[in-house]
């Protein structure tokens, strides 16, 4: 069996360092998500906005590393 890495369309091959960094970012995002899920007695609209904006921020950070070719 050939030992080839699978490639995601539109993405370059990432280094081990980049993959480790992305995994660290994902772990921090999960940690922050758990914190937000534990918050009670707040305005749910603002909590939803905070979650969405933070998700976009983490996604943007990952895209800054992966440098995708397309939209």
VENFEN-V453888 format. One record per residue. N is the residue number from 1. RES is the residue in three letters. OMEGA is omega in radians with two decimals (NA if undefined). D_LAST is the distance of its C-alpha to the last C-alpha in Angstrom with 1 decimal. Layout:
{{N;RES;OMEGA;D_LAST} {N;RES;OMEGA;D_LAST}}
//
This chain:
{{1;UNK;-3.11;34.0} {2;UNK;-3.12;31.4} {3;UNK;-3.11;29.9} {4;UNK;3.07;26.3} {5;UNK;3.03;23.3} {6;UNK;-3.10;20.7} {7;UNK;3.05;17.3} {8;UNK;-3.12;14.0} {9;UNK;3.09;11.8} {10;UNK;3.14;9.1} {11;UNK;3.08;11.2} {12;UNK;3.06;14.3} {13;UNK;-3.10;17.7} {14;UNK;3.09;18.5} {15;UNK;3.08;22.0} {16;UNK;3.12;24.4} {17;UNK;3.13;24.4} {18;UNK;3.13;20.7} {19;UNK;3.10;21.1} {20;UNK;3.13;24.1} {21;UNK;3.11;22.5} {22;UNK;3.11;19.7} {23;UNK;3.07;22.5} {24;UNK;3.11;24.4} {25;UNK;3.13;21.6} {26;UNK;3.13;21.4} {27;UNK;3.11;25.2} {28;UNK;3.10;25.4} {29;UNK;3.11;22.9} {30;UNK;3.12;25.2} {31;UNK;3.13;28.2} {32;UNK;3.09;27.0} {33;UNK;3.09;26.2} {34;UNK;3.10;29.7} {35;UNK;-3.12;31.2} {36;UNK;3.11;29.6} {37;UNK;-3.13;30.8} {38;UNK;-3.11;34.3} {39;UNK;-3.14;34.4} {40;UNK;3.08;36.8} {41;UNK;3.06;38.5} {42;UNK;3.09;35.6} {43;UNK;-3.07;33.9} {44;UNK;3.12;31.5} {45;UNK;-3.13;29.2} {46;UNK;3.08;28.8} {47;UNK;3.10;28.3} {48;UNK;3.10;25.5} {49;UNK;3.13;23.8} {50;UNK;3.13;24.5} {51;UNK;-3.12;23.0} {52;UNK;-3.12;19.8} {53;UNK;3.11;19.4} {54;UNK;3.07;20.4} {55;UNK;3.10;17.9} {56;UNK;3.12;15.1} {57;UNK;3.11;16.8} {58;UNK;3.11;17.2} {59;UNK;3.12;13.6} {60;UNK;3.12;12.7} {61;UNK;3.10;15.5} {62;UNK;3.13;14.4} {63;UNK;3.08;11.0} {64;UNK;3.12;13.2} {65;UNK;-3.05;15.1} {66;UNK;3.14;12.8} {67;UNK;-3.13;10.7} {68;UNK;-3.08;7.8} {69;UNK;-3.02;7.2} {70;UNK;-3.11;3.8} {71;UNK;NA;0.0}}
//
